[in-house]
Every structure is written in structure tokens, then in C-alpha cells.
């Protein structure tokens, strides 16, 4: 597994399994799922990641 962040593109890619992408489906607005030739999920891309994520305030979590 690997996580790649691109702050300039404001995108993140979470690679679950290294394989060639056969198809991509948008599972929610701005969230794309990549699948291999056998239909297995191999990665997720999050576009506009700064708008998608909702991180808790750290002092409220601790």
C-alpha cells in the first residue's frame, strides 16, 4: 500500500495494490476508484482533497 499526496494538484492517491488500471469509476463526486482487469479495486484517488477531508480538531480528540 502506498499513499501519494500532490499539494499542487490538491489530490491524493491511495494505492492498494500495484497493477495496471483497466477501468476507473467515480464512486462519489471527486472520489475515483481504479480497478484492474479482473475487477479488483487497486487504488483510490481523491480530487480537491483539502475540500473533501474533514479532520477533527486535535485538542478536541485528545
PDBQT receptor file of N, H, CA, C and O in Angstrom, charges set to zero:
ATOM      1  N   UNK A   1       0.845  -1.174   0.000  1.00  0.00    +0.000 N 
ATOM      2  CA  UNK A   1       0.000   0.000   0.000  1.00  0.00    +0.000 C 
ATOM      3  C   UNK A   1       0.890   1.237   0.000  1.00  0.00    +0.000 C 
ATOM      4  O   UNK A   1       1.978   1.253   0.576  1.00  0.00    +0.000 OA
ATOM      5  N   UNK A   2       0.388   2.270  -0.666  1.00  0.00    +0.000 N 
ATOM      6  H   UNK A   2      -0.495   2.257  -1.135  1.00  0.00    +0.000 HD
ATOM      7  CA  UNK A   2       1.160   3.494  -0.775  1.00  0.00    +0.000 C 
ATOM      8  C   UNK A   2       0.196   4.674  -0.879  1.00  0.00    +0.000 C 
ATOM      9  O   UNK A   2      -0.845   4.587  -1.530  1.00  0.00    +0.000 OA
ATOM     10  N   UNK A   3       0.561   5.772  -0.230  1.00  0.00    +0.000 N 
ATOM     11  H   UNK A   3       1.407   5.842   0.299  1.00  0.00    +0.000 HD
ATOM     12  CA  UNK A   3      -0.225   6.991  -0.302  1.00  0.00    +0.000 C 
ATOM     13  C   UNK A   3       0.632   8.076  -0.934  1.00  0.00    +0.000 C 
ATOM     14  O   UNK A   3       1.754   8.326  -0.492  1.00  0.00    +0.000 OA
ATOM     15  N   UNK A   4       0.104   8.717  -1.965  1.00  0.00    +0.000 N 
ATOM     16  H   UNK A   4      -0.807   8.514  -2.324  1.00  0.00    +0.000 HD
ATOM     17  CA  UNK A   4       0.795   9.816  -2.624  1.00  0.00    +0.000 C 
ATOM     18  C   UNK A   4      -0.060  11.067  -2.503  1.00  0.00    +0.000 C 
ATOM     19  O   UNK A   4      -1.258  11.040  -2.786  1.00  0.00    +0.000 OA
ATOM     20  N   UNK A   5       0.561  12.164  -2.082  1.00  0.00    +0.000 N 
ATOM     21  H   UNK A   5       1.534  12.186  -1.853  1.00  0.00    +0.000 HD
ATOM     22  CA  UNK A   5      -0.134  13.442  -1.970  1.00  0.00    +0.000 C 
ATOM     23  C   UNK A   5       0.485  14.426  -2.943  1.00  0.00    +0.000 C 
ATOM     24  O   UNK A   5       1.709  14.501  -3.054  1.00  0.00    +0.000 OA
ATOM     25  N   UNK A   6      -0.333  15.170  -3.642  1.00  0.00    +0.000 N 
ATOM     26  H   UNK A   6      -1.327  15.109  -3.552  1.00  0.00    +0.000 HD
ATOM     27  CA  UNK A   6       0.132  16.200  -4.554  1.00  0.00    +0.000 C 
ATOM     28  C   UNK A   6      -0.524  17.512  -4.134  1.00  0.00    +0.000 C 
ATOM     29  O   UNK A   6      -1.659  17.789  -4.523  1.00  0.00    +0.000 OA
ATOM     30  N   UNK A   7       0.187  18.328  -3.336  1.00  0.00    +0.000 N 
ATOM     31  H   UNK A   7       1.108  18.103  -3.019  1.00  0.00    +0.000 HD
ATOM     32  CA  UNK A   7      -0.425  19.557  -2.836  1.00  0.00    +0.000 C 
ATOM     33  C   UNK A   7      -0.717  20.578  -3.938  1.00  0.00    +0.000 C 
ATOM     34  O   UNK A   7      -1.636  21.385  -3.801  1.00  0.00    +0.000 OA
ATOM     35  N   UNK A   8       0.050  20.552  -5.020  1.00  0.00    +0.000 N 
ATOM     36  H   UNK A   8       0.797  19.896  -5.132  1.00  0.00    +0.000 HD
ATOM     37  CA  UNK A   8      -0.199  21.491  -6.119  1.00  0.00    +0.000 C 
ATOM     38  C   UNK A   8      -1.505  21.140  -6.833  1.00  0.00    +0.000 C 
ATOM     39  O   UNK A   8      -2.304  22.024  -7.143  1.00  0.00    +0.000 OA
ATOM     40  N   UNK A   9      -1.719  19.852  -7.092  1.00  0.00    +0.000 N 
ATOM     41  H   UNK A   9      -1.070  19.134  -6.840  1.00  0.00    +0.000 HD
ATOM     42  CA  UNK A   9      -2.958  19.402  -7.731  1.00  0.00    +0.000 C 
ATOM     43  C   UNK A   9      -4.093  19.266  -6.725  1.00  0.00    +0.000 C 
ATOM     44  O   UNK A   9      -5.246  19.083  -7.117  1.00  0.00    +0.000 OA
ATOM     45  N   UNK A  10      -3.780  19.353  -5.423  1.00  0.00    +0.000 N 
ATOM     46  H   UNK A  10      -2.844  19.501  -5.105  1.00  0.00    +0.000 HD
ATOM     47  CA  UNK A  10      -4.750  19.162  -4.347  1.00  0.00    +0.000 C 
ATOM     48  C   UNK A  10      -5.438  17.806  -4.495  1.00  0.00    +0.000 C 
ATOM     49  O   UNK A  10      -6.663  17.694  -4.453  1.00  0.00    +0.000 OA
ATOM     50  N   UNK A  11      -4.594  16.772  -4.671  1.00  0.00    +0.000 N 
ATOM     51  H   UNK A  11      -3.599  16.863  -4.705  1.00  0.00    +0.000 HD
ATOM     52  CA  UNK A  11      -5.109  15.418  -4.880  1.00  0.00    +0.000 C 
ATOM     53  C   UNK A  11      -4.299  14.417  -4.063  1.00  0.00    +0.000 C 
ATOM     54  O   UNK A  11      -3.150  14.670  -3.701  1.00  0.00    +0.000 OA
ATOM     55  N   UNK A  12      -4.915  13.291  -3.785  1.00  0.00    +0.000 N 
ATOM     56  H   UNK A  12      -5.848  13.086  -4.079  1.00  0.00    +0.000 HD
ATOM     57  CA  UNK A  12      -4.257  12.191  -3.082  1.00  0.00    +0.000 C 
ATOM     58  C   UNK A  12      -4.598  10.897  -3.799  1.00  0.00    +0.000 C 
ATOM     59  O   UNK A  12      -5.698  10.731  -4.325  1.00  0.00    +0.000 OA
ATOM     60  N   UNK A  13      -3.625   9.976  -3.811  1.00  0.00    +0.000 N 
ATOM     61  H   UNK A  13      -2.732  10.112  -3.383  1.00  0.00    +0.000 HD
ATOM     62  CA  UNK A  13      -3.866   8.667  -4.402  1.00  0.00    +0.000 C 
ATOM     63  C   UNK A  13      -3.425   7.603  -3.410  1.00  0.00    +0.000 C 
ATOM     64  O   UNK A  13      -2.280   7.596  -2.957  1.00  0.00    +0.000 OA
ATOM     65  N   UNK A  14      -4.335   6.715  -3.081  1.00  0.00    +0.000 N 
ATOM     66  H   UNK A  14      -5.265   6.721  -3.448  1.00  0.00    +0.000 HD
ATOM     67  CA  UNK A  14      -4.057   5.604  -2.178  1.00  0.00    +0.000 C 
ATOM     68  C   UNK A  14      -3.998   4.336  -3.011  1.00  0.00    +0.000 C 
ATOM     69  O   UNK A  14      -5.020   3.828  -3.472  1.00  0.00    +0.000 OA
ATOM     70  N   UNK A  15      -2.777   3.831  -3.199  1.00  0.00    +0.000 N 
ATOM     71  H   UNK A  15      -1.946   4.243  -2.825  1.00  0.00    +0.000 HD
ATOM     72  CA  UNK A  15      -2.590   2.602  -3.983  1.00  0.00    +0.000 C 
ATOM     73  C   UNK A  15      -2.722   1.406  -3.050  1.00  0.00    +0.000 C 
ATOM     74  O   UNK A  15      -1.958   1.267  -2.095  1.00  0.00    +0.000 OA
ATOM     75  N   UNK A  16      -3.674   0.561  -3.326  1.00  0.00    +0.000 N 
ATOM     76  H   UNK A  16      -4.294   0.673  -4.102  1.00  0.00    +0.000 HD
ATOM     77  CA  UNK A  16      -3.915  -0.626  -2.517  1.00  0.00    +0.000 C 
ATOM     78  C   UNK A  16      -3.063  -1.788  -3.005  1.00  0.00    +0.000 C 
ATOM     79  O   UNK A  16      -2.522  -2.558  -2.212  1.00  0.00    +0.000 OA
ATOM     80  N   UNK A  17      -2.954  -1.898  -4.327  1.00  0.00    +0.000 N 
ATOM     81  H   UNK A  17      -3.394  -1.273  -4.972  1.00  0.00    +0.000 HD
ATOM     82  CA  UNK A  17      -2.204  -2.987  -4.943  1.00  0.00    +0.000 C 
ATOM     83  C   UNK A  17      -1.607  -2.471  -6.252  1.00  0.00    +0.000 C 
ATOM     84  O   UNK A  17      -2.328  -1.905  -7.074  1.00  0.00    +0.000 OA
ATOM     85  N   UNK A  18      -0.298  -2.658  -6.458  1.00  0.00    +0.000 N 
ATOM     86  H   UNK A  18       0.288  -3.118  -5.791  1.00  0.00    +0.000 HD
ATOM     87  CA  UNK A  18       0.301  -2.162  -7.700  1.00  0.00    +0.000 C 
ATOM     88  C   UNK A  18      -0.089  -3.024  -8.901  1.00  0.00    +0.000 C 
ATOM     89  O   UNK A  18       0.307  -4.185  -8.998  1.00  0.00    +0.000 OA
ATOM     90  N   UNK A  19      -0.851  -2.454  -9.793  1.00  0.00    +0.000 N 
ATOM     91  H   UNK A  19      -1.173  -1.511  -9.714  1.00  0.00    +0.000 HD
ATOM     92  CA  UNK A  19      -1.296  -3.154 -11.004  1.00  0.00    +0.000 C 
ATOM     93  C   UNK A  19      -1.704  -2.111 -12.027  1.00  0.00    +0.000 C 
ATOM     94  O   UNK A  19      -1.875  -0.939 -11.695  1.00  0.00    +0.000 OA
ATOM     95  N   UNK A  20      -1.858  -2.537 -13.260  1.00  0.00    +0.000 N 
ATOM     96  H   UNK A  20      -1.718  -3.489 -13.530  1.00  0.00    +0.000 HD
ATOM     97  CA  UNK A  20      -2.323  -1.647 -14.307  1.00  0.00    +0.000 C 
ATOM     98  C   UNK A  20      -3.794  -1.335 -14.139  1.00  0.00    +0.000 C 
ATOM     99  O   UNK A  20      -4.584  -2.198 -13.759  1.00  0.00    +0.000 OA
ATOM    100  N   UNK A  21      -4.153  -0.106 -14.423  1.00  0.00    +0.000 N 
ATOM    101  H   UNK A  21      -3.511   0.596 -14.732  1.00  0.00    +0.000 HD
ATOM    102  CA  UNK A  21      -5.545   0.321 -14.308  1.00  0.00    +0.000 C 
ATOM    103  C   UNK A  21      -6.290  -0.060 -15.586  1.00  0.00    +0.000 C 
ATOM    104  O   UNK A  21      -5.912   0.350 -16.683  1.00  0.00    +0.000 OA
ATOM    105  N   UNK A  22      -7.344  -0.843 -15.431  1.00  0.00    +0.000 N 
ATOM    106  H   UNK A  22      -7.651  -1.177 -14.540  1.00  0.00    +0.000 HD
ATOM    107  CA  UNK A  22      -8.175  -1.238 -16.568  1.00  0.00    +0.000 C 
ATOM    108  C   UNK A  22      -9.409  -0.355 -16.678  1.00  0.00    +0.000 C 
ATOM    109  O   UNK A  22      -9.901  -0.098 -17.777  1.00  0.00    +0.000 OA
ATOM    110  N   UNK A  23      -9.911   0.111 -15.530  1.00  0.00    +0.000 N 
ATOM    111  H   UNK A  23      -9.512  -0.097 -14.637  1.00  0.00    +0.000 HD
ATOM    112  CA  UNK A  23     -11.089   0.978 -15.540  1.00  0.00    +0.000 C 
ATOM    113  C   UNK A  23     -11.099   1.849 -14.295  1.00  0.00    +0.000 C 
ATOM    114  O   UNK A  23     -10.502   1.517 -13.271  1.00  0.00    +0.000 OA
ATOM    115  N   UNK A  24     -11.791   2.968 -14.413  1.00  0.00    +0.000 N 
ATOM    116  H   UNK A  24     -12.276   3.238 -15.245  1.00  0.00    +0.000 HD
ATOM    117  CA  UNK A  24     -11.940   3.918 -13.310  1.00  0.00    +0.000 C 
ATOM    118  C   UNK A  24     -13.408   4.286 -13.206  1.00  0.00    +0.000 C 
ATOM    119  O   UNK A  24     -14.069   4.541 -14.213  1.00  0.00    +0.000 OA
ATOM    120  N   UNK A  25     -13.914   4.312 -11.977  1.00  0.00    +0.000 N 
ATOM    121  H   UNK A  25     -13.377   4.105 -11.159  1.00  0.00    +0.000 HD
ATOM    122  CA  UNK A  25     -15.311   4.694 -11.737  1.00  0.00    +0.000 C 
ATOM    123  C   UNK A  25     -15.345   5.770 -10.665  1.00  0.00    +0.000 C 
ATOM    124  O   UNK A  25     -14.636   5.680  -9.663  1.00  0.00    +0.000 OA
ATOM    125  N   UNK A  26     -16.168   6.785 -10.878  1.00  0.00    +0.000 N 
ATOM    126  H   UNK A  26     -16.743   6.859 -11.692  1.00  0.00    +0.000 HD
ATOM    127  CA  UNK A  26     -16.364   7.800  -9.852  1.00  0.00    +0.000 C 
ATOM    128  C   UNK A  26     -17.390   7.258  -8.865  1.00  0.00    +0.000 C 
ATOM    129  O   UNK A  26     -18.555   7.069  -9.213  1.00  0.00    +0.000 OA
ATOM    130  N   UNK A  27     -16.952   7.007  -7.626  1.00  0.00    +0.000 N 
ATOM    131  H   UNK A  27     -16.005   7.160  -7.343  1.00  0.00    +0.000 HD
ATOM    132  CA  UNK A  27     -17.858   6.415  -6.637  1.00  0.00    +0.000 C 
ATOM    133  C   UNK A  27     -18.599   7.474  -5.833  1.00  0.00    +0.000 C 
ATOM    134  O   UNK A  27     -19.661   7.204  -5.272  1.00  0.00    +0.000 OA
ATOM    135  N   UNK A  28     -18.042   8.675  -5.776  1.00  0.00    +0.000 N 
ATOM    136  H   UNK A  28     -17.180   8.894  -6.232  1.00  0.00    +0.000 HD
ATOM    137  CA  UNK A  28     -18.670   9.858  -5.201  1.00  0.00    +0.000 C 
ATOM    138  C   UNK A  28     -18.051  11.039  -5.923  1.00  0.00    +0.000 C 
ATOM    139  O   UNK A  28     -16.984  10.891  -6.519  1.00  0.00    +0.000 OA
ATOM    140  N   UNK A  29     -18.675  12.194  -5.894  1.00  0.00    +0.000 N 
ATOM    141  H   UNK A  29     -19.542  12.314  -5.410  1.00  0.00    +0.000 HD
ATOM    142  CA  UNK A  29     -18.062  13.336  -6.563  1.00  0.00    +0.000 C 
ATOM    143  C   UNK A  29     -16.639  13.585  -6.043  1.00  0.00    +0.000 C 
ATOM    144  O   UNK A  29     -16.432  13.787  -4.846  1.00  0.00    +0.000 OA
ATOM    145  N   UNK A  30     -15.669  13.566  -6.954  1.00  0.00    +0.000 N 
ATOM    146  H   UNK A  30     -15.836  13.402  -7.926  1.00  0.00    +0.000 HD
ATOM    147  CA  UNK A  30     -14.279  13.812  -6.593  1.00  0.00    +0.000 C 
ATOM    148  C   UNK A  30     -13.540  12.621  -6.019  1.00  0.00    +0.000 C 
ATOM    149  O   UNK A  30     -12.385  12.758  -5.618  1.00  0.00    +0.000 OA
ATOM    150  N   UNK A  31     -14.171  11.454  -5.966  1.00  0.00    +0.000 N 
ATOM    151  H   UNK A  31     -15.110  11.342  -6.292  1.00  0.00    +0.000 HD
ATOM    152  CA  UNK A  31     -13.514  10.245  -5.459  1.00  0.00    +0.000 C 
ATOM    153  C   UNK A  31     -13.605   9.174  -6.541  1.00  0.00    +0.000 C 
ATOM    154  O   UNK A  31     -14.688   8.707  -6.893  1.00  0.00    +0.000 OA
ATOM    155  N   UNK A  32     -12.433   8.798  -7.058  1.00  0.00    +0.000 N 
ATOM    156  H   UNK A  32     -11.553   9.177  -6.772  1.00  0.00    +0.000 HD
ATOM    157  CA  UNK A  32     -12.353   7.851  -8.170  1.00  0.00    +0.000 C 
ATOM    158  C   UNK A  32     -11.736   6.544  -7.712  1.00  0.00    +0.000 C 
ATOM    159  O   UNK A  32     -10.762   6.535  -6.960  1.00  0.00    +0.000 OA
ATOM    160  N   UNK A  33     -12.304   5.451  -8.163  1.00  0.00    +0.000 N 
ATOM    161  H   UNK A  33     -13.096   5.458  -8.774  1.00  0.00    +0.000 HD
ATOM    162  CA  UNK A  33     -11.802   4.115  -7.831  1.00  0.00    +0.000 C 
ATOM    163  C   UNK A  33     -11.208   3.490  -9.088  1.00  0.00    +0.000 C 
ATOM    164  O   UNK A  33     -11.844   3.471 -10.142  1.00  0.00    +0.000 OA
ATOM    165  N   UNK A  34      -9.987   2.982  -8.968  1.00  0.00    +0.000 N 
ATOM    166  H   UNK A  34      -9.470   2.998  -8.112  1.00  0.00    +0.000 HD
ATOM    167  CA  UNK A  34      -9.326   2.290 -10.074  1.00  0.00    +0.000 C 
ATOM    168  C   UNK A  34      -9.425   0.788  -9.873  1.00  0.00    +0.000 C 
ATOM    169  O   UNK A  34      -9.280   0.285  -8.758  1.00  0.00    +0.000 OA
ATOM    170  N   UNK A  35      -9.676   0.073 -10.976  1.00  0.00    +0.000 N 
ATOM    171  H   UNK A  35      -9.794   0.481 -11.881  1.00  0.00    +0.000 HD
ATOM    172  CA  UNK A  35      -9.827  -1.382 -10.940  1.00  0.00    +0.000 C 
ATOM    173  C   UNK A  35      -8.881  -2.012 -11.956  1.00  0.00    +0.000 C 
ATOM    174  O   UNK A  35      -8.576  -1.411 -12.986  1.00  0.00    +0.000 OA
ATOM    175  N   UNK A  36      -8.415  -3.239 -11.657  1.00  0.00    +0.000 N 
ATOM    176  H   UNK A  36      -8.663  -3.727 -10.821  1.00  0.00    +0.000 HD
ATOM    177  CA  UNK A  36      -7.574  -3.972 -12.596  1.00  0.00    +0.000 C 
ATOM    178  C   UNK A  36      -8.465  -4.746 -13.581  1.00  0.00    +0.000 C 
ATOM    179  O   UNK A  36      -9.690  -4.631 -13.543  1.00  0.00    +0.000 OA
ATOM    180  N   UNK A  37      -7.835  -5.529 -14.456  1.00  0.00    +0.000 N 
ATOM    181  H   UNK A  37      -6.840  -5.622 -14.487  1.00  0.00    +0.000 HD
ATOM    182  CA  UNK A  37      -8.598  -6.260 -15.483  1.00  0.00    +0.000 C 
ATOM    183  C   UNK A  37      -9.549  -7.302 -14.893  1.00  0.00    +0.000 C 
ATOM    184  O   UNK A  37     -10.513  -7.699 -15.548  1.00  0.00    +0.000 OA
ATOM    185  N   UNK A  38      -9.285  -7.747 -13.661  1.00  0.00    +0.000 N 
ATOM    186  H   UNK A  38      -8.502  -7.425 -13.129  1.00  0.00    +0.000 HD
ATOM    187  CA  UNK A  38     -10.153  -8.720 -13.006  1.00  0.00    +0.000 C 
ATOM    188  C   UNK A  38     -11.240  -8.060 -12.159  1.00  0.00    +0.000 C 
ATOM    189  O   UNK A  38     -12.009  -8.747 -11.488  1.00  0.00    +0.000 OA
ATOM    190  N   UNK A  39     -11.304  -6.716 -12.191  1.00  0.00    +0.000 N 
ATOM    191  H   UNK A  39     -10.679  -6.157 -12.737  1.00  0.00    +0.000 HD
ATOM    192  CA  UNK A  39     -12.327  -6.010 -11.438  1.00  0.00    +0.000 C 
ATOM    193  C   UNK A  39     -11.988  -5.771  -9.987  1.00  0.00    +0.000 C 
ATOM    194  O   UNK A  39     -12.852  -5.369  -9.209  1.00  0.00    +0.000 OA
ATOM    195  N   UNK A  40     -10.734  -6.011  -9.603  1.00  0.00    +0.000 N 
ATOM    196  H   UNK A  40     -10.032  -6.337 -10.235  1.00  0.00    +0.000 HD
ATOM    197  CA  UNK A  40     -10.322  -5.783  -8.212  1.00  0.00    +0.000 C 
ATOM    198  C   UNK A  40      -9.956  -4.318  -8.004  1.00  0.00    +0.000 C 
ATOM    199  O   UNK A  40      -9.316  -3.705  -8.858  1.00  0.00    +0.000 OA
ATOM    200  N   UNK A  41     -10.359  -3.768  -6.882  1.00  0.00    +0.000 N 
ATOM    201  H   UNK A  41     -10.879  -4.266  -6.188  1.00  0.00    +0.000 HD
ATOM    202  CA  UNK A  41     -10.013  -2.403  -6.525  1.00  0.00    +0.000 C 
ATOM    203  C   UNK A  41      -8.510  -2.329  -6.271  1.00  0.00    +0.000 C 
ATOM    204  O   UNK A  41      -7.975  -3.067  -5.445  1.00  0.00    +0.000 OA
ATOM    205  N   UNK A  42      -7.838  -1.434  -6.989  1.00  0.00    +0.000 N 
ATOM    206  H   UNK A  42      -8.273  -0.834  -7.661  1.00  0.00    +0.000 HD
ATOM    207  CA  UNK A  42      -6.381  -1.312  -6.805  1.00  0.00    +0.000 C 
ATOM    208  C   UNK A  42      -5.965   0.056  -6.288  1.00  0.00    +0.000 C 
ATOM    209  O   UNK A  42      -4.826   0.224  -5.852  1.00  0.00    +0.000 OA
ATOM    210  N   UNK A  43      -6.864   1.044  -6.326  1.00  0.00    +0.000 N 
ATOM    211  H   UNK A  43      -7.790   0.907  -6.679  1.00  0.00    +0.000 HD
ATOM    212  CA  UNK A  43      -6.496   2.360  -5.834  1.00  0.00    +0.000 C 
ATOM    213  C   UNK A  43      -7.667   3.315  -5.783  1.00  0.00    +0.000 C 
ATOM    214  O   UNK A  43      -8.686   3.128  -6.449  1.00  0.00    +0.000 OA
ATOM    215  N   UNK A  44      -7.492   4.355  -4.966  1.00  0.00    +0.000 N 
ATOM    216  H   UNK A  44      -6.665   4.508  -4.425  1.00  0.00    +0.000 HD
ATOM    217  CA  UNK A  44      -8.500   5.401  -4.830  1.00  0.00    +0.000 C 
ATOM    218  C   UNK A  44      -7.829   6.758  -5.013  1.00  0.00    +0.000 C 
ATOM    219  O   UNK A  44      -6.772   7.018  -4.438  1.00  0.00    +0.000 OA
ATOM    220  N   UNK A  45      -8.440   7.607  -5.805  1.00  0.00    +0.000 N 
ATOM    221  H   UNK A  45      -9.299   7.396  -6.272  1.00  0.00    +0.000 HD
ATOM    222  CA  UNK A  45      -7.939   8.963  -5.988  1.00  0.00    +0.000 C 
ATOM    223  C   UNK A  45      -8.969   9.937  -5.438  1.00  0.00    +0.000 C 
ATOM    224  O   UNK A  45     -10.163   9.829  -5.718  1.00  0.00    +0.000 OA
ATOM    225  N   UNK A  46      -8.484  10.886  -4.653  1.00  0.00    +0.000 N 
ATOM    226  H   UNK A  46      -7.514  10.974  -4.426  1.00  0.00    +0.000 HD
ATOM    227  CA  UNK A  46      -9.354  11.908  -4.086  1.00  0.00    +0.000 C 
ATOM    228  C   UNK A  46      -8.920  13.240  -4.677  1.00  0.00    +0.000 C 
ATOM    229  O   UNK A  46      -7.790  13.685  -4.474  1.00  0.00    +0.000 OA
ATOM    230  N   UNK A  47      -9.827  13.868  -5.408  1.00  0.00    +0.000 N 
ATOM    231  H   UNK A  47     -10.745  13.507  -5.573  1.00  0.00    +0.000 HD
ATOM    232  CA  UNK A  47      -9.573  15.169  -6.001  1.00  0.00    +0.000 C 
ATOM    233  C   UNK A  47     -10.059  16.258  -5.056  1.00  0.00    +0.000 C 
ATOM    234  O   UNK A  47     -10.991  16.038  -4.282  1.00  0.00    +0.000 OA
ATOM    235  N   UNK A  48      -9.439  17.426  -5.113  1.00  0.00    +0.000 N 
ATOM    236  H   UNK A  48      -8.682  17.605  -5.741  1.00  0.00    +0.000 HD
ATOM    237  CA  UNK A  48      -9.774  18.534  -4.198  1.00  0.00    +0.000 C 
ATOM    238  C   UNK A  48      -9.753  18.029  -2.761  1.00  0.00    +0.000 C 
ATOM    239  O   UNK A  48     -10.690  18.246  -1.993  1.00  0.00    +0.000 OA
ATOM    240  N   UNK A  49      -8.662  17.352  -2.419  1.00  0.00    +0.000 N 
ATOM    241  H   UNK A  49      -7.901  17.176  -3.043  1.00  0.00    +0.000 HD
ATOM    242  CA  UNK A  49      -8.573  16.673  -1.119  1.00  0.00    +0.000 C 
ATOM    243  C   UNK A  49      -8.746  17.643   0.054  1.00  0.00    +0.000 C 
ATOM    244  O   UNK A  49      -9.281  17.254   1.092  1.00  0.00    +0.000 OA
ATOM    245  N   UNK A  50      -8.309  18.881  -0.088  1.00  0.00    +0.000 N 
ATOM    246  H   UNK A  50      -7.875  19.197  -0.931  1.00  0.00    +0.000 HD
ATOM    247  CA  UNK A  50      -8.469  19.833   1.014  1.00  0.00    +0.000 C 
ATOM    248  C   UNK A  50      -9.937  20.171   1.248  1.00  0.00    +0.000 C 
ATOM    249  O   UNK A  50     -10.307  20.599   2.341  1.00  0.00    +0.000 OA
ATOM    250  N   UNK A  51     -10.769  19.986   0.242  1.00  0.00    +0.000 N 
ATOM    251  H   UNK A  51     -10.469  19.638  -0.647  1.00  0.00    +0.000 HD
ATOM    252  CA  UNK A  51     -12.203  20.223   0.377  1.00  0.00    +0.000 C 
ATOM    253  C   UNK A  51     -12.949  18.965   0.830  1.00  0.00    +0.000 C 
ATOM    254  O   UNK A  51     -14.024  19.066   1.422  1.00  0.00    +0.000 OA
ATOM    255  N   UNK A  52     -12.393  17.790   0.561  1.00  0.00    +0.000 N 
ATOM    256  H   UNK A  52     -11.520  17.707   0.081  1.00  0.00    +0.000 HD
ATOM    257  CA  UNK A  52     -13.048  16.512   0.851  1.00  0.00    +0.000 C 
ATOM    258  C   UNK A  52     -12.872  16.071   2.300  1.00  0.00    +0.000 C 
ATOM    259  O   UNK A  52     -13.791  15.516   2.903  1.00  0.00    +0.000 OA
ATOM    260  N   UNK A  53     -11.697  16.319   2.852  1.00  0.00    +0.000 N 
ATOM    261  H   UNK A  53     -10.951  16.770   2.363  1.00  0.00    +0.000 HD
ATOM    262  CA  UNK A  53     -11.394  15.770   4.176  1.00  0.00    +0.000 C 
ATOM    263  C   UNK A  53     -11.962  16.646   5.274  1.00  0.00    +0.000 C 
ATOM    264  O   UNK A  53     -11.998  17.872   5.167  1.00  0.00    +0.000 OA
ATOM    265  N   UNK A  54     -12.394  16.004   6.304  1.00  0.00    +0.000 N 
ATOM    266  H   UNK A  54     -12.365  15.008   6.391  1.00  0.00    +0.000 HD
ATOM    267  CA  UNK A  54     -12.886  16.691   7.483  1.00  0.00    +0.000 C 
ATOM    268  C   UNK A  54     -12.113  16.145   8.682  1.00  0.00    +0.000 C 
ATOM    269  O   UNK A  54     -12.508  15.159   9.303  1.00  0.00    +0.000 OA
ATOM    270  N   UNK A  55     -11.004  16.812   8.987  1.00  0.00    +0.000 N 
ATOM    271  H   UNK A  55     -10.683  17.613   8.482  1.00  0.00    +0.000 HD
ATOM    272  CA  UNK A  55     -10.153  16.354  10.076  1.00  0.00    +0.000 C 
ATOM    273  C   UNK A  55     -10.628  16.957  11.390  1.00  0.00    +0.000 C 
ATOM    274  O   UNK A  55     -10.992  18.133  11.428  1.00  0.00    +0.000 OA
ATOM    275  N   UNK A  56     -10.633  16.178  12.471  1.00  0.00    +0.000 N 
ATOM    276  H   UNK A  56     -10.338  15.223  12.441  1.00  0.00    +0.000 HD
ATOM    277  CA  UNK A  56     -11.047  16.712  13.763  1.00  0.00    +0.000 C 
ATOM    278  C   UNK A  56     -10.004  17.672  14.309  1.00  0.00    +0.000 C 
ATOM    279  O   UNK A  56      -8.821  17.561  13.986  1.00  0.00    +0.000 OA
ATOM    280  N   UNK A  57     -10.432  18.594  15.118  1.00  0.00    +0.000 N 
ATOM    281  H   UNK A  57     -11.392  18.685  15.380  1.00  0.00    +0.000 HD
ATOM    282  CA  UNK A  57      -9.509  19.486  15.807  1.00  0.00    +0.000 C 
ATOM    283  C   UNK A  57      -8.770  18.637  16.840  1.00  0.00    +0.000 C 
ATOM    284  O   UNK A  57      -9.399  17.939  17.635  1.00  0.00    +0.000 OA
ATOM    285  N   UNK A  58      -7.440  18.695  16.830  1.00  0.00    +0.000 N 
ATOM    286  H   UNK A  58      -6.929  19.263  16.184  1.00  0.00    +0.000 HD
ATOM    287  CA  UNK A  58      -6.637  17.791  17.656  1.00  0.00    +0.000 C 
ATOM    288  C   UNK A  58      -6.902  17.926  19.144  1.00  0.00    +0.000 C 
ATOM    289  O   UNK A  58      -6.950  16.910  19.836  1.00  0.00    +0.000 OA
ATOM    290  N   UNK A  59      -7.077  19.131  19.670  1.00  0.00    +0.000 N 
ATOM    291  H   UNK A  59      -7.038  19.957  19.108  1.00  0.00    +0.000 HD
ATOM    292  CA  UNK A  59      -7.301  19.256  21.102  1.00  0.00    +0.000 C 
ATOM    293  C   UNK A  59      -8.677  18.731  21.511  1.00  0.00    +0.000 C 
ATOM    294  O   UNK A  59      -8.893  18.440  22.687  1.00  0.00    +0.000 OA
ATOM    295  N   UNK A  60      -9.606  18.604  20.573  1.00  0.00    +0.000 N 
ATOM    296  H   UNK A  60      -9.431  18.841  19.617  1.00  0.00    +0.000 HD
ATOM    297  CA  UNK A  60     -10.905  18.012  20.883  1.00  0.00    +0.000 C 
ATOM    298  C   UNK A  60     -10.822  16.480  20.872  1.00  0.00    +0.000 C 
ATOM    299  O   UNK A  60     -11.629  15.812  21.519  1.00  0.00    +0.000 OA
ATOM    300  N   UNK A  61      -9.856  15.929  20.143  1.00  0.00    +0.000 N 
ATOM    301  H   UNK A  61      -9.200  16.472  19.618  1.00  0.00    +0.000 HD
ATOM    302  CA  UNK A  61      -9.698  14.482  20.052  1.00  0.00    +0.000 C 
ATOM    303  C   UNK A  61      -8.926  13.951  21.255  1.00  0.00    +0.000 C 
ATOM    304  O   UNK A  61      -9.236  12.877  21.773  1.00  0.00    +0.000 OA
ATOM    305  N   UNK A  62      -7.940  14.690  21.690  1.00  0.00    +0.000 N 
ATOM    306  H   UNK A  62      -7.688  15.562  21.270  1.00  0.00    +0.000 HD
ATOM    307  CA  UNK A  62      -7.033  14.214  22.759  1.00  0.00    +0.000 C 
ATOM    308  C   UNK A  62      -7.697  14.084  24.087  1.00  0.00    +0.000 C 
ATOM    309  O   UNK A  62      -7.055  13.697  25.063  1.00  0.00    +0.000 OA
TER     310      UNK A  62
